Amino acid sequence: MNTLSGQIEQLLHIIEVSIILAGFAAMVATFQSRKVESITRGHVVSLAMIVYISLFSALLAAFSLSLLNFHIEAGYVWSTSSSLMGIATTGFIVYLWKKRHFKFVSIIMRFTYYALFGIASFVVIISTLNAAGIFFEREFGPYFLSYICNLFFVGFAFARLLMRPLWKSVDIKEKNRTQTERGKARR
């Protein structure tokens, strides 16, 4: 969308989606923590990722809208916002890299996490290029792409948060079935 009004509408939708995801994640975490005997570090990191990225995305989109309301040239707004998005994404990468614990994660999930770190690094590069006016001309597209990537990460973490109790239930049932089969085999 090349019109400023269309870009503003997209930013408003990003704010709405970001706040909704953060709210739903908080509700899911609240209800899950009542049923779970122990909360793991992974639960907390996933929830923190959802909340931090979602709320920062909403805040940055609102900041961009605020700049536009002061009649600042759109190219300058996208450049400034892209640089802030690059800084924020770098901060999220560092935070999650420090919090990651791959000891208890399958090889597939480990590969998935490395791929997500790679995509996030690519977002930082695109944001930096857009902010500097290199290859991109301080435009809305790369800035919007960074939101899409961030919302993808949040959606991934949200899906994992939703599915954890189900997988834990399946694991417990399989463990009980395996123990029952071993007991029968010993007899």
N, C-alpha and C positions, 0 to 999 in steps of 0.2 A: 504494500500500500504506500503510494508515494505522497498522498495528501496528508497534511499535518493533522486534519481532523480524524482521519483513519488511524494515524499513529497514536493520537491521544486516546482514541477508543480502545486500541489494543493495550495501552498502558493501564487503562482503567480495568480491563479484564484481567490483566496480570495481577493487579492489586487484589481484586476479588478472589481469584483462584488461589493466590498465595495465602491470604488470610483464612480461606476455607480449609486449605490443606493443613495449616498450622493448628487450627481449631479442631479438626477431625482427629489429627494425630494426638493432640492432648486428650481428647475424649477416649480414644482407643487405649492410650497408655494408662489412663486413670482406671478404666474398667478392667484392663488386663492385669494391672498390678494388684487388684483386689483378689484375683483368682490365682495368681502365681505365688508360690511359696518364696522364691528368691528371684530377684531382678539381677540380670547379668549386666556386665559392662557393655555388651553389644546392644542391649535394649536402650540403655541410656545414651549411647553414642548415636544410635539411629534416631532416637527421639530428638536429641540435640541437633542433629543434622537437619531434620525436617523443620524444626522450629526456627533455628537460626537462619537457614537459607530462605525459608518462606517469608519470614518477617523482614529480613533484610531486603529481599526482592521487592516486597510491598513498599518498604521505606524508600528504596532507590527509585522506584517508579513514581512514587509521590513526589520525591525531590525533583525528578525530571519535569513532572507536570508543574511544579511550583516555579521552576526556572522559566518554563514556557509562558506561565501567567504573567511574568515580569517582562514579557516581550523580548526575551533574549533570543538571538538568532538560533534556529533549530540546529544548524551544524555545530555551533558551540555547545549546545545542550547535549547533543549526542556524543560529542568528543569528551566533554567533562564526565558525563554519565558512563561512557565506555571505560574511561580510566578508573573511575570508582568501582565499576563492576570487575575490572581486572584485578584491582587491589583486593576487593572482597573475595573473589574467587581464589586468589592466591592464599589469602588468610584461611579460607575453608579447606584448601588442599593441605596446608601445613597443619591445621587443627586435626583433620581426619588422619593424616599420615602419622602424627604423634599418638593418636588414640587407637590406631589399628592394632589388632592382635590376631595374627594369622595362625597361631598355634592350633586353634580349635576349628579352623575353617577348612572346608574341602578345597581341593585343587581347583575345581571349577569356579568356586566363589572367589578364590584368591586371584585367578585369572580375570574374573569379572571386575574385581576391585581395581586391579592394575589397569584394565581397560578404561574404567571410569576416571581414574587419576589422569590417564592420557588424554581423554576427552576434555576434562577440566583444564588441563594444561593448554590444550588447543584453544579453548575459550579465552584463556588469559592472553594468548598470542594474538588472536583475532581482536580482542578488546584493545590491546596495546596498539596494534596497527591502525585500528579505526580512530583511536584517540589521537594518534600522531599524524593521521592523514596519509599514511603510507598504504598503498594498494587500495584502500577504501577512502572515500572522501568525506569522512566524518558524517556518516549516514546512519539512518535508523536500522537498517537491515542487520548489520553485525551486532548491534546493541540488542535487538530483539532476539537474535539467535542465542545470545548468551542467556537470556531469560528462559528460552525453550530448553536449553541444556540444563540449567539449574532446576527447572520444574521437573525435568526427566529424572534427575538425581533424587529429588524430593519424592517423586512418585515411586521410584525404585525402593527407597527406604521405607516409604509408607506401606507398600505392598509386603515387604519383609516383616514389618511390624504387625500387620494384620494377620499374616500367615503363621507367625511363630507359635501361637497356642495350638493351632491345628497340627503343625508338624510335631510339636512336642507330644501331643496326644497320640499321634500315629507312632512315634518312637516308643512311647511307653507301652502301647498295645503290642508292638512287635517284640519288644524286650520281654514282656510277660509271656507271649506265645513261644518265643525261643526258649525261655526257662522251663516252660511246661513240656516242650518237646524234649529237652535234655533230661528232664526228670523221668519221662516215659522211657527214654532210651537206656537209662541206667537200670531200670527195673527189669 
